[in-house]
Structures are given as C-alpha cells and as structure tokens.
Amino acid sequence: QRDRAPAAPDVDPALVRCCARLRRFAARHGIGVQPPATPYISEGELALLSWLAAAQRVNGAGALPDDRRLAAAIARCGGMLADNGLRLPPLTLYGARLRRPGMRGDRGAGLAA
C-alpha cells in the first residue's frame, strides 16, 4: 500500500522511560512539555533541549540546573540520546539563553523568571 506511512524506527524502551521521567521532573519544576505534534516549542522545551545538548558535551555540566535530580535526569537522557545516535547540534545550546534562578554559573540555558 503506497499511501501508508513508513514504519517508525525501533525506539529503545529505556530511552522512552528516561524521557518520561525527565518530563515528570521538568513538570515538578514548572517546565512544561507540549503534546506531540504541537506546531511550536515552548520556552521550557528550549531550556530542556539546551540542557540535553549541554549534557552531551564534555564541559557541559556547568550549564545544568541546580536541582540534582533534574540535572541527573537530563544527564542520563542526554547520554542515552547520544548512545542511540541522537546528538543535539551545538546551536541547540543557544536556544534558551535567558537566565533563570536555579542555574549554575552564567553559562547555559534557562527560562525567564
């Protein structure tokens, strides 16, 4: 059948669980994640993408949020994305540069207060 969409690639169930856990931690910190197929990206999602990109870099730890559990979830998901061949490009690091309380140092992404 020609009009049928191609099958989705196999997705690592551990990666799906990791992303779900990150979404829950983010929600607890007031960082919303839009439903799939939403035509826009929120400021919170920009911050999460920036943090995930930082977590995939050797020197990115200083750009993660102060909350240890949220930072650990971001680091784990960033690593799992990379392990699955999904590396976020360096420009993602600059997607959300507004400073937010709870950020380490002056580098990294955050959300408007």
PDB file as gemmi writes it, atoms N, CA and C in Angstrom:
CRYST1    1.000    1.000    1.000  90.00  90.00  90.00 P 1                      
ATOM      1  N   GLN A   1       0.841  -1.186   0.000  1.00  0.00           N  
ATOM      2  CA  GLN A   1       0.000   0.000   0.000  1.00  0.00           C  
ATOM      3  C   GLN A   1       0.876   1.235   0.000  1.00  0.00           C  
ATOM      4  N   ARG A   2       0.741   2.016  -1.024  1.00  0.00           N  
ATOM      5  CA  ARG A   2       1.601   3.177  -1.219  1.00  0.00           C  
ATOM      6  C   ARG A   2       1.321   4.333  -0.267  1.00  0.00           C  
ATOM      7  N   ASP A   3       0.073   4.557   0.102  1.00  0.00           N  
ATOM      8  CA  ASP A   3      -0.263   5.712   0.918  1.00  0.00           C  
ATOM      9  C   ASP A   3      -0.024   5.485   2.412  1.00  0.00           C  
ATOM     10  N   ARG A   4       0.534   4.386   2.746  1.00  0.00           N  
ATOM     11  CA  ARG A   4       0.818   4.053   4.135  1.00  0.00           C  
ATOM     12  C   ARG A   4       2.099   4.741   4.594  1.00  0.00           C  
ATOM     13  N   ALA A   5       2.078   5.277   5.800  1.00  0.00           N  
ATOM     14  CA  ALA A   5       3.264   5.934   6.353  1.00  0.00           C  
ATOM     15  C   ALA A   5       4.339   4.894   6.623  1.00  0.00           C  
ATOM     16  N   PRO A   6       5.606   5.286   6.469  1.00  0.00           N  
ATOM     17  CA  PRO A   6       6.675   4.332   6.782  1.00  0.00           C  
ATOM     18  C   PRO A   6       6.654   3.962   8.257  1.00  0.00           C  
ATOM     19  N   ALA A   7       7.083   2.770   8.550  1.00  0.00           N  
ATOM     20  CA  ALA A   7       7.117   2.308   9.941  1.00  0.00           C  
ATOM     21  C   ALA A   7       8.102   3.154  10.744  1.00  0.00           C  
ATOM     22  N   ALA A   8       7.734   3.431  11.980  1.00  0.00           N  
ATOM     23  CA  ALA A   8       8.625   4.191  12.862  1.00  0.00           C  
ATOM     24  C   ALA A   8       9.839   3.337  13.187  1.00  0.00           C  
ATOM     25  N   PRO A   9      11.005   3.983  13.288  1.00  0.00           N  
ATOM     26  CA  PRO A   9      12.193   3.201  13.663  1.00  0.00           C  
ATOM     27  C   PRO A   9      12.033   2.643  15.072  1.00  0.00           C  
ATOM     28  N   ASP A  10      12.723   1.568  15.334  1.00  0.00           N  
ATOM     29  CA  ASP A  10      12.675   0.996  16.673  1.00  0.00           C  
ATOM     30  C   ASP A  10      13.229   2.003  17.675  1.00  0.00           C  
ATOM     31  N   VAL A  11      12.508   2.181  18.730  1.00  0.00           N  
ATOM     32  CA  VAL A  11      12.916   3.111  19.771  1.00  0.00           C  
ATOM     33  C   VAL A  11      13.249   2.306  21.014  1.00  0.00           C  
ATOM     34  N   ASP A  12      14.372   2.617  21.603  1.00  0.00           N  
ATOM     35  CA  ASP A  12      14.822   1.950  22.818  1.00  0.00           C  
ATOM     36  C   ASP A  12      13.826   2.229  23.948  1.00  0.00           C  
ATOM     37  N   PRO A  13      13.187   1.201  24.501  1.00  0.00           N  
ATOM     38  CA  PRO A  13      12.213   1.421  25.588  1.00  0.00           C  
ATOM     39  C   PRO A  13      12.834   2.122  26.794  1.00  0.00           C  
ATOM     40  N   ALA A  14      14.103   1.878  27.064  1.00  0.00           N  
ATOM     41  CA  ALA A  14      14.761   2.554  28.188  1.00  0.00           C  
ATOM     42  C   ALA A  14      14.855   4.057  27.934  1.00  0.00           C  
ATOM     43  N   LEU A  15      15.077   4.440  26.689  1.00  0.00           N  
ATOM     44  CA  LEU A  15      15.128   5.861  26.334  1.00  0.00           C  
ATOM     45  C   LEU A  15      13.747   6.496  26.509  1.00  0.00           C  
ATOM     46  N   VAL A  16      12.713   5.791  26.121  1.00  0.00           N  
ATOM     47  CA  VAL A  16      11.342   6.297  26.287  1.00  0.00           C  
ATOM     48  C   VAL A  16      11.056   6.516  27.770  1.00  0.00           C  
ATOM     49  N   ARG A  17      11.420   5.546  28.610  1.00  0.00           N  
ATOM     50  CA  ARG A  17      11.209   5.684  30.065  1.00  0.00           C  
ATOM     51  C   ARG A  17      12.017   6.848  30.626  1.00  0.00           C  
ATOM     52  N   CYS A  18      13.243   7.000  30.141  1.00  0.00           N  
ATOM     53  CA  CYS A  18      14.107   8.086  30.612  1.00  0.00           C  
ATOM     54  C   CYS A  18      13.489   9.448  30.269  1.00  0.00           C  
ATOM     55  N   CYS A  19      12.994   9.580  29.065  1.00  0.00           N  
ATOM     56  CA  CYS A  19      12.370  10.841  28.640  1.00  0.00           C  
ATOM     57  C   CYS A  19      11.088  11.110  29.421  1.00  0.00           C  
ATOM     58  N   ALA A  20      10.322  10.059  29.714  1.00  0.00           N  
ATOM     59  CA  ALA A  20       9.103  10.226  30.514  1.00  0.00           C  
ATOM     60  C   ALA A  20       9.456  10.705  31.927  1.00  0.00           C  
ATOM     61  N   ARG A  21      10.513  10.142  32.481  1.00  0.00           N  
ATOM     62  CA  ARG A  21      10.949  10.557  33.821  1.00  0.00           C  
ATOM     63  C   ARG A  21      11.419  12.018  33.800  1.00  0.00           C  
ATOM     64  N   LEU A  22      12.168  12.392  32.767  1.00  0.00           N  
ATOM     65  CA  LEU A  22      12.619  13.772  32.640  1.00  0.00           C  
ATOM     66  C   LEU A  22      11.421  14.708  32.529  1.00  0.00           C  
ATOM     67  N   ARG A  23      10.424  14.315  31.778  1.00  0.00           N  
ATOM     68  CA  ARG A  23       9.221  15.143  31.636  1.00  0.00           C  
ATOM     69  C   ARG A  23       8.548  15.352  32.998  1.00  0.00           C  
ATOM     70  N   ARG A  24       8.476  14.307  33.819  1.00  0.00           N  
ATOM     71  CA  ARG A  24       7.875  14.429  35.152  1.00  0.00           C  
ATOM     72  C   ARG A  24       8.687  15.378  36.039  1.00  0.00           C  
ATOM     73  N   PHE A  25      10.020  15.222  36.035  1.00  0.00           N  
ATOM     74  CA  PHE A  25      10.872  16.119  36.822  1.00  0.00           C  
ATOM     75  C   PHE A  25      10.719  17.555  36.345  1.00  0.00           C  
ATOM     76  N   ALA A  26      10.688  17.748  35.035  1.00  0.00           N  
ATOM     77  CA  ALA A  26      10.533  19.092  34.481  1.00  0.00           C  
ATOM     78  C   ALA A  26       9.205  19.704  34.923  1.00  0.00           C  
ATOM     79  N   ALA A  27       8.135  18.914  34.877  1.00  0.00           N  
ATOM     80  CA  ALA A  27       6.815  19.413  35.280  1.00  0.00           C  
ATOM     81  C   ALA A  27       6.823  19.855  36.741  1.00  0.00           C  
ATOM     82  N   ARG A  28       7.531  19.122  37.588  1.00  0.00           N  
ATOM     83  CA  ARG A  28       7.622  19.495  39.010  1.00  0.00           C  
ATOM     84  C   ARG A  28       8.323  20.830  39.200  1.00  0.00           C  
ATOM     85  N   HIS A  29       9.121  21.225  38.208  1.00  0.00           N  
ATOM     86  CA  HIS A  29       9.839  22.495  38.274  1.00  0.00           C  
ATOM     87  C   HIS A  29       9.161  23.570  37.425  1.00  0.00           C  
ATOM     88  N   GLY A  30       7.944  23.308  37.001  1.00  0.00           N  
ATOM     89  CA  GLY A  30       7.199  24.297  36.225  1.00  0.00           C  
ATOM     90  C   GLY A  30       7.623  24.403  34.776  1.00  0.00           C  
ATOM     91  N   ILE A  31       8.328  23.403  34.285  1.00  0.00           N  
ATOM     92  CA  ILE A  31       8.783  23.393  32.892  1.00  0.00           C  
ATOM     93  C   ILE A  31       7.842  22.479  32.116  1.00  0.00           C  
ATOM     94  N   GLY A  32       7.024  23.074  31.278  1.00  0.00           N  
ATOM     95  CA  GLY A  32       6.051  22.306  30.524  1.00  0.00           C  
ATOM     96  C   GLY A  32       6.614  21.742  29.236  1.00  0.00           C  
ATOM     97  N   VAL A  33       6.107  20.584  28.852  1.00  0.00           N  
ATOM     98  CA  VAL A  33       6.457  19.959  27.581  1.00  0.00           C  
ATOM     99  C   VAL A  33       5.159  19.819  26.794  1.00  0.00           C  
ATOM    100  N   GLN A  34       5.153  20.348  25.595  1.00  0.00           N  
ATOM    101  CA  GLN A  34       3.959  20.332  24.756  1.00  0.00           C  
ATOM    102  C   GLN A  34       3.635  18.908  24.312  1.00  0.00           C  
ATOM    103  N   PRO A  35       2.370  18.643  23.999  1.00  0.00           N  
ATOM    104  CA  PRO A  35       1.995  17.329  23.468  1.00  0.00           C  
ATOM    105  C   PRO A  35       2.641  17.106  22.092  1.00  0.00           C  
ATOM    106  N   PRO A  36       2.809  15.858  21.688  1.00  0.00           N  
ATOM    107  CA  PRO A  36       3.363  15.572  20.354  1.00  0.00           C  
ATOM    108  C   PRO A  36       2.541  16.262  19.269  1.00  0.00           C  
ATOM    109  N   ALA A  37       3.199  16.644  18.207  1.00  0.00           N  
ATOM    110  CA  ALA A  37       2.608  17.293  17.027  1.00  0.00           C  
ATOM    111  C   ALA A  37       2.184  18.740  17.275  1.00  0.00           C  
ATOM    112  N   THR A  38       2.550  19.308  18.428  1.00  0.00           N  
ATOM    113  CA  THR A  38       2.281  20.730  18.651  1.00  0.00           C  
ATOM    114  C   THR A  38       3.160  21.520  17.687  1.00  0.00           C  
ATOM    115  N   PRO A  39       2.583  22.509  16.987  1.00  0.00           N  
ATOM    116  CA  PRO A  39       3.345  23.207  15.940  1.00  0.00           C  
ATOM    117  C   PRO A  39       4.383  24.216  16.450  1.00  0.00           C  
ATOM    118  N   TYR A  40       4.523  24.364  17.748  1.00  0.00           N  
ATOM    119  CA  TYR A  40       5.502  25.299  18.284  1.00  0.00           C  
ATOM    120  C   TYR A  40       6.205  24.671  19.473  1.00  0.00           C  
ATOM    121  N   ILE A  41       7.287  25.310  19.886  1.00  0.00           N  
ATOM    122  CA  ILE A  41       8.061  24.819  21.026  1.00  0.00           C  
ATOM    123  C   ILE A  41       8.004  25.879  22.122  1.00  0.00           C  
ATOM    124  N   SER A  42       7.866  25.444  23.340  1.00  0.00           N  
ATOM    125  CA  SER A  42       7.764  26.379  24.462  1.00  0.00           C  
ATOM    126  C   SER A  42       9.151  26.784  24.955  1.00  0.00           C  
ATOM    127  N   GLU A  43       9.169  27.823  25.792  1.00  0.00           N  
ATOM    128  CA  GLU A  43      10.436  28.243  26.394  1.00  0.00           C  
ATOM    129  C   GLU A  43      11.014  27.123  27.247  1.00  0.00           C  
ATOM    130  N   GLY A  44      10.152  26.400  27.941  1.00  0.00           N  
ATOM    131  CA  GLY A  44      10.611  25.286  28.765  1.00  0.00           C  
ATOM    132  C   GLY A  44      11.269  24.206  27.937  1.00  0.00           C  
ATOM    133  N   GLU A  45      10.678  23.900  26.784  1.00  0.00           N  
ATOM    134  CA  GLU A  45      11.261  22.888  25.900  1.00  0.00           C  
ATOM    135  C   GLU A  45      12.595  23.368  25.337  1.00  0.00           C  
ATOM    136  N   LEU A  46      12.706  24.668  25.046  1.00  0.00           N  
ATOM    137  CA  LEU A  46      14.003  25.201  24.598  1.00  0.00           C  
ATOM    138  C   LEU A  46      15.068  25.010  25.674  1.00  0.00           C  
ATOM    139  N   ALA A  47      14.677  25.271  26.921  1.00  0.00           N  
ATOM    140  CA  ALA A  47      15.633  25.084  28.023  1.00  0.00           C  
ATOM    141  C   ALA A  47      16.024  23.617  28.140  1.00  0.00           C  
ATOM    142  N   LEU A  48      15.039  22.709  28.083  1.00  0.00           N  
ATOM    143  CA  LEU A  48      15.352  21.280  28.183  1.00  0.00           C  
ATOM    144  C   LEU A  48      16.265  20.834  27.049  1.00  0.00           C  
ATOM    145  N   LEU A  49      15.989  21.278  25.831  1.00  0.00           N  
ATOM    146  CA  LEU A  49      16.852  20.912  24.700  1.00  0.00           C  
ATOM    147  C   LEU A  49      18.265  21.456  24.886  1.00  0.00           C  
ATOM    148  N   SER A  50      18.350  22.676  25.398  1.00  0.00           N  
ATOM    149  CA  SER A  50      19.668  23.263  25.646  1.00  0.00           C  
ATOM    150  C   SER A  50      20.421  22.466  26.709  1.00  0.00           C  
ATOM    151  N   TRP A  51      19.721  22.084  27.776  1.00  0.00           N  
ATOM    152  CA  TRP A  51      20.349  21.288  28.840  1.00  0.00           C  
ATOM    153  C   TRP A  51      20.750  19.904  28.321  1.00  0.00           C  
ATOM    154  N   LEU A  52      19.898  19.296  27.494  1.00  0.00           N  
ATOM    155  CA  LEU A  52      20.239  17.990  26.919  1.00  0.00           C  
ATOM    156  C   LEU A  52      21.472  18.100  26.034  1.00  0.00           C  
ATOM    157  N   ALA A  53      21.548  19.164  25.240  1.00  0.00           N  
ATOM    158  CA  ALA A  53      22.720  19.369  24.389  1.00  0.00           C  
ATOM    159  C   ALA A  53      23.968  19.577  25.243  1.00  0.00           C  
ATOM    160  N   ALA A  54      23.837  20.336  26.321  1.00  0.00           N  
ATOM    161  CA  ALA A  54      24.977  20.557  27.218  1.00  0.00           C  
ATOM    162  C   ALA A  54      25.421  19.252  27.860  1.00  0.00           C  
ATOM    163  N   ALA A  55      24.454  18.411  28.228  1.00  0.00           N  
ATOM    164  CA  ALA A  55      24.780  17.131  28.859  1.00  0.00           C  
ATOM    165  C   ALA A  55      25.550  16.216  27.919  1.00  0.00           C  
ATOM    166  N   GLN A  56      25.419  16.432  26.623  1.00  0.00           N  
ATOM    167  CA  GLN A  56      26.136  15.620  25.642  1.00  0.00           C  
ATOM    168  C   GLN A  56      27.547  16.144  25.380  1.00  0.00           C  
ATOM    169  N   ARG A  57      27.927  17.234  26.027  1.00  0.00           N  
ATOM    170  CA  ARG A  57      29.245  17.824  25.835  1.00  0.00           C  
ATOM    171  C   ARG A  57      30.124  17.534  27.045  1.00  0.00           C  
ATOM    172  N   VAL A  58      31.411  17.426  26.810  1.00  0.00           N  
ATOM    173  CA  VAL A  58      32.364  17.132  27.888  1.00  0.00           C  
ATOM    174  C   VAL A  58      32.327  18.218  28.955  1.00  0.00           C  
ATOM    175  N   ASN A  59      32.232  19.474  28.555  1.00  0.00           N  
ATOM    176  CA  ASN A  59      32.282  20.584  29.509  1.00  0.00           C  
ATOM    177  C   ASN A  59      30.908  21.189  29.771  1.00  0.00           C  
ATOM    178  N   GLY A  60      29.841  20.438  29.585  1.00  0.00           N  
ATOM    179  CA  GLY A  60      28.502  20.989  29.714  1.00  0.00           C  
ATOM    180  C   GLY A  60      27.885  20.928  31.088  1.00  0.00           C  
ATOM    181  N   ALA A  61      28.535  20.306  32.053  1.00  0.00           N  
ATOM    182  CA  ALA A  61      27.923  20.128  33.379  1.00  0.00           C  
ATOM    183  C   ALA A  61      27.578  21.449  34.052  1.00  0.00           C  
ATOM    184  N   GLY A  62      28.344  22.492  33.810  1.00  0.00           N  
ATOM    185  CA  GLY A  62      28.073  23.795  34.429  1.00  0.00           C  
ATOM    186  C   GLY A  62      26.827  24.463  33.901  1.00  0.00           C  
ATOM    187  N   ALA A  63      26.275  23.965  32.813  1.00  0.00           N  
ATOM    188  CA  ALA A  63      25.079  24.564  32.219  1.00  0.00           C  
ATOM    189  C   ALA A  63      23.801  23.881  32.677  1.00  0.00           C  
ATOM    190  N   LEU A  64      23.899  22.902  33.556  1.00  0.00           N  
ATOM    191  CA  LEU A  64      22.718  22.163  34.007  1.00  0.00           C  
ATOM    192  C   LEU A  64      22.058  22.866  35.189  1.00  0.00           C  
ATOM    193  N   PRO A  65      20.776  22.581  35.437  1.00  0.00           N  
ATOM    194  CA  PRO A  65      20.097  23.228  36.566  1.00  0.00           C  
ATOM    195  C   PRO A  65      20.679  22.790  37.907  1.00  0.00           C  
ATOM    196  N   ASP A  66      20.451  23.586  38.936  1.00  0.00           N  
ATOM    197  CA  ASP A  66      20.983  23.289  40.269  1.00  0.00           C  
ATOM    198  C   ASP A  66      20.348  22.060  40.908  1.00  0.00           C  
ATOM    199  N   ASP A  67      19.081  21.817  40.630  1.00  0.00           N  
ATOM    200  CA  ASP A  67      18.407  20.674  41.234  1.00  0.00           C  
ATOM    201  C   ASP A  67      19.102  19.386  40.782  1.00  0.00           C  
ATOM    202  N   ARG A  68      19.640  18.641  41.745  1.00  0.00           N  
ATOM    203  CA  ARG A  68      20.433  17.448  41.412  1.00  0.00           C  
ATOM    204  C   ARG A  68      19.638  16.369  40.693  1.00  0.00           C  
ATOM    205  N   ARG A  69      18.398  16.164  41.102  1.00  0.00           N  
ATOM    206  CA  ARG A  69      17.582  15.113  40.458  1.00  0.00           C  
ATOM    207  C   ARG A  69      17.236  15.485  39.030  1.00  0.00           C  
ATOM    208  N   LEU A  70      16.886  16.748  38.805  1.00  0.00           N  
ATOM    209  CA  LEU A  70      16.591  17.200  37.449  1.00  0.00           C  
ATOM    210  C   LEU A  70      17.858  17.143  36.596  1.00  0.00           C  
ATOM    211  N   ALA A  71      18.983  17.602  37.139  1.00  0.00           N  
ATOM    212  CA  ALA A  71      20.249  17.561  36.409  1.00  0.00           C  
ATOM    213  C   ALA A  71      20.647  16.121  36.073  1.00  0.00           C  
ATOM    214  N   ALA A  72      20.433  15.199  37.020  1.00  0.00           N  
ATOM    215  CA  ALA A  72      20.771  13.790  36.775  1.00  0.00           C  
ATOM    216  C   ALA A  72      19.882  13.201  35.681  1.00  0.00           C  
ATOM    217  N   ALA A  73      18.593  13.545  35.692  1.00  0.00           N  
ATOM    218  CA  ALA A  73      17.677  13.042  34.659  1.00  0.00           C  
ATOM    219  C   ALA A  73      18.077  13.588  33.282  1.00  0.00           C  
ATOM    220  N   ILE A  74      18.469  14.848  33.241  1.00  0.00           N  
ATOM    221  CA  ILE A  74      18.917  15.461  31.985  1.00  0.00           C  
ATOM    222  C   ILE A  74      20.194  14.784  31.498  1.00  0.00           C  
ATOM    223  N   ALA A  75      21.152  14.589  32.399  1.00  0.00           N  
ATOM    224  CA  ALA A  75      22.418  13.949  32.015  1.00  0.00           C  
ATOM    225  C   ALA A  75      22.180  12.533  31.497  1.00  0.00           C  
ATOM    226  N   ARG A  76      21.311  11.796  32.175  1.00  0.00           N  
ATOM    227  CA  ARG A  76      21.024  10.418  31.750  1.00  0.00           C  
ATOM    228  C   ARG A  76      20.360  10.400  30.373  1.00  0.00           C  
ATOM    229  N   CYS A  77      19.363  11.239  30.178  1.00  0.00           N  
ATOM    230  CA  CYS A  77      18.677  11.273  28.880  1.00  0.00           C  
ATOM    231  C   CYS A  77      19.602  11.776  27.772  1.00  0.00           C  
ATOM    232  N   GLY A  78      20.412  12.774  28.071  1.00  0.00           N  
ATOM    233  CA  GLY A  78      21.361  13.265  27.076  1.00  0.00           C  
ATOM    234  C   GLY A  78      22.312  12.168  26.634  1.00  0.00           C  
ATOM    235  N   GLY A  79      22.807  11.390  27.603  1.00  0.00           N  
ATOM    236  CA  GLY A  79      23.694  10.275  27.289  1.00  0.00           C  
ATOM    237  C   GLY A  79      22.994   9.184  26.506  1.00  0.00           C  
ATOM    238  N   MET A  80      21.766   8.873  26.901  1.00  0.00           N  
ATOM    239  CA  MET A  80      21.020   7.824  26.193  1.00  0.00           C  
ATOM    240  C   MET A  80      20.674   8.248  24.768  1.00  0.00           C  
ATOM    241  N   LEU A  81      20.341   9.527  24.591  1.00  0.00           N  
ATOM    242  CA  LEU A  81      20.089  10.022  23.231  1.00  0.00           C  
ATOM    243  C   LEU A  81      21.343   9.850  22.374  1.00  0.00           C  
ATOM    244  N   ALA A  82      22.496  10.240  22.924  1.00  0.00           N  
ATOM    245  CA  ALA A  82      23.763  10.101  22.194  1.00  0.00           C  
ATOM    246  C   ALA A  82      24.068   8.634  21.901  1.00  0.00           C  
ATOM    247  N   ASP A  83      23.829   7.766  22.873  1.00  0.00           N  
ATOM    248  CA  ASP A  83      24.065   6.334  22.673  1.00  0.00           C  
ATOM    249  C   ASP A  83      23.190   5.757  21.564  1.00  0.00           C  
ATOM    250  N   ASN A  84      22.041   6.385  21.328  1.00  0.00           N  
ATOM    251  CA  ASN A  84      21.124   5.954  20.284  1.00  0.00           C  
ATOM    252  C   ASN A  84      21.333   6.732  18.983  1.00  0.00           C  
ATOM    253  N   GLY A  85      22.469   7.435  18.889  1.00  0.00           N  
ATOM    254  CA  GLY A  85      22.805   8.160  17.668  1.00  0.00           C  
ATOM    255  C   GLY A  85      22.072   9.477  17.496  1.00  0.00           C  
ATOM    256  N   LEU A  86      21.528   9.999  18.581  1.00  0.00           N  
ATOM    257  CA  LEU A  86      20.770  11.250  18.524  1.00  0.00           C  
ATOM    258  C   LEU A  86      21.523  12.338  19.279  1.00  0.00           C  
ATOM    259  N   ARG A  87      22.475  12.954  18.597  1.00  0.00           N  
ATOM    260  CA  ARG A  87      23.248  14.040  19.203  1.00  0.00           C  
ATOM    261  C   ARG A  87      22.651  15.363  18.793  1.00  0.00           C  
ATOM    262  N   LEU A  88      22.418  16.213  19.787  1.00  0.00           N  
ATOM    263  CA  LEU A  88      21.862  17.535  19.511  1.00  0.00           C  
ATOM    264  C   LEU A  88      22.979  18.448  19.010  1.00  0.00           C  
ATOM    265  N   PRO A  89      22.708  19.237  17.975  1.00  0.00           N  
ATOM    266  CA  PRO A  89      23.747  20.103  17.418  1.00  0.00           C  
ATOM    267  C   PRO A  89      24.140  21.219  18.385  1.00  0.00           C  
ATOM    268  N   PRO A  90      25.345  21.750  18.247  1.00  0.00           N  
ATOM    269  CA  PRO A  90      25.816  22.809  19.151  1.00  0.00           C  
ATOM    270  C   PRO A  90      24.886  24.017  19.205  1.00  0.00           C  
ATOM    271  N   LEU A  91      24.215  24.356  18.115  1.00  0.00           N  
ATOM    272  CA  LEU A  91      23.323  25.516  18.144  1.00  0.00           C  
ATOM    273  C   LEU A  91      22.191  25.338  19.150  1.00  0.00           C  
ATOM    274  N   THR A  92      21.863  24.118  19.491  1.00  0.00           N  
ATOM    275  CA  THR A  92      20.823  23.858  20.486  1.00  0.00           C  
ATOM    276  C   THR A  92      21.216  24.461  21.831  1.00  0.00           C  
ATOM    277  N   LEU A  93      22.503  24.560  22.093  1.00  0.00           N  
ATOM    278  CA  LEU A  93      22.975  25.127  23.351  1.00  0.00           C  
ATOM    279  C   LEU A  93      22.536  26.572  23.523  1.00  0.00           C  
ATOM    280  N   TYR A  94      22.282  27.256  22.426  1.00  0.00           N  
ATOM    281  CA  TYR A  94      21.950  28.673  22.479  1.00  0.00           C  
ATOM    282  C   TYR A  94      20.465  28.923  22.291  1.00  0.00           C  
ATOM    283  N   GLY A  95      19.650  27.878  22.328  1.00  0.00           N  
ATOM    284  CA  GLY A  95      18.221  28.001  22.093  1.00  0.00           C  
ATOM    285  C   GLY A  95      17.483  28.739  23.196  1.00  0.00           C  
ATOM    286  N   ALA A  96      17.978  28.726  24.381  1.00  0.00           N  
ATOM    287  CA  ALA A  96      17.304  29.393  25.504  1.00  0.00           C  
ATOM    288  C   ALA A  96      18.364  29.964  26.426  1.00  0.00           C  
ATOM    289  N   ARG A  97      18.773  31.176  26.190  1.00  0.00           N  
ATOM    290  CA  ARG A  97      19.871  31.779  26.944  1.00  0.00           C  
ATOM    291  C   ARG A  97      19.423  32.698  28.063  1.00  0.00           C  
ATOM    292  N   LEU A  98      18.131  32.807  28.319  1.00  0.00           N  
ATOM    293  CA  LEU A  98      17.665  33.670  29.392  1.00  0.00           C  
ATOM    294  C   LEU A  98      18.003  33.025  30.724  1.00  0.00           C  
ATOM    295  N   ARG A  99      18.516  33.821  31.630  1.00  0.00           N  
ATOM    296  CA  ARG A  99      18.928  33.299  32.937  1.00  0.00           C  
ATOM    297  C   ARG A  99      17.709  33.031  33.801  1.00  0.00           C  
ATOM    298  N   ARG A 100      17.730  31.938  34.521  1.00  0.00           N  
ATOM    299  CA  ARG A 100      16.659  31.570  35.442  1.00  0.00           C  
ATOM    300  C   ARG A 100      17.294  31.194  36.778  1.00  0.00           C  
ATOM    301  N   PRO A 101      16.665  31.562  37.872  1.00  0.00           N  
ATOM    302  CA  PRO A 101      17.185  31.102  39.162  1.00  0.00           C  
ATOM    303  C   PRO A 101      17.276  29.577  39.163  1.00  0.00           C  
ATOM    304  N   GLY A 102      18.309  29.072  39.796  1.00  0.00           N  
ATOM    305  CA  GLY A 102      18.478  27.626  39.834  1.00  0.00           C  
ATOM    306  C   GLY A 102      19.470  27.140  38.798  1.00  0.00           C  
ATOM    307  N   MET A 103      20.098  28.072  38.077  1.00  0.00           N  
ATOM    308  CA  MET A 103      21.108  27.704  37.093  1.00  0.00           C  
ATOM    309  C   MET A 103      22.478  27.872  37.733  1.00  0.00           C  
ATOM    310  N   ARG A 104      23.396  26.989  37.386  1.00  0.00           N  
ATOM    311  CA  ARG A 104      24.766  27.103  37.870  1.00  0.00           C  
ATOM    312  C   ARG A 104      25.536  28.031  36.957  1.00  0.00           C  
ATOM    313  N   GLY A 105      26.285  28.916  37.525  1.00  0.00           N  
ATOM    314  CA  GLY A 105      27.159  29.775  36.727  1.00  0.00           C  
ATOM    315  C   GLY A 105      26.393  30.692  35.809  1.00  0.00           C  
ATOM    316  N   ASP A 106      27.088  31.314  34.894  1.00  0.00           N  
ATOM    317  CA  ASP A 106      26.468  32.228  33.946  1.00  0.00           C  
ATOM    318  C   ASP A 106      26.276  31.604  32.596  1.00  0.00           C  
ATOM    319  N   ARG A 107      26.722  30.361  32.415  1.00  0.00           N  
ATOM    320  CA  ARG A 107      26.585  29.694  31.130  1.00  0.00           C  
ATOM    321  C   ARG A 107      25.286  28.911  31.102  1.00  0.00           C  
ATOM    322  N   GLY A 108      24.921  28.481  29.916  1.00  0.00           N  
ATOM    323  CA  GLY A 108      23.787  27.567  29.798  1.00  0.00           C  
ATOM    324  C   GLY A 108      22.480  28.254  29.534  1.00  0.00           C  
ATOM    325  N   ALA A 109      21.443  27.449  29.502  1.00  0.00           N  
ATOM    326  CA  ALA A 109      20.120  27.942  29.174  1.00  0.00           C  
ATOM    327  C   ALA A 109      19.287  28.047  30.431  1.00  0.00           C  
ATOM    328  N   GLY A 110      18.237  28.772  30.325  1.00  0.00           N  
ATOM    329  CA  GLY A 110      17.297  28.892  31.416  1.00  0.00           C  
ATOM    330  C   GLY A 110      16.005  29.471  30.887  1.00  0.00           C  
ATOM    331  N   LEU A 111      15.140  29.799  31.790  1.00  0.00           N  
ATOM    332  CA  LEU A 111      13.853  30.364  31.416  1.00  0.00           C  
ATOM    333  C   LEU A 111      13.704  31.733  32.048  1.00  0.00           C  
ATOM    334  N   ALA A 112      12.878  32.534  31.459  1.00  0.00           N  
ATOM    335  CA  ALA A 112      12.579  33.837  32.049  1.00  0.00           C  
ATOM    336  C   ALA A 112      11.907  33.608  33.400  1.00  0.00           C  
ATOM    337  N   ALA A 113      12.278  34.384  34.359  1.00  0.00           N  
ATOM    338  CA  ALA A 113      11.704  34.238  35.708  1.00  0.00           C  
ATOM    339  C   ALA A 113      10.282  34.732  35.754  1.00  0.00           C  
TER     340      ALA A 113                                                      
END                                                                             
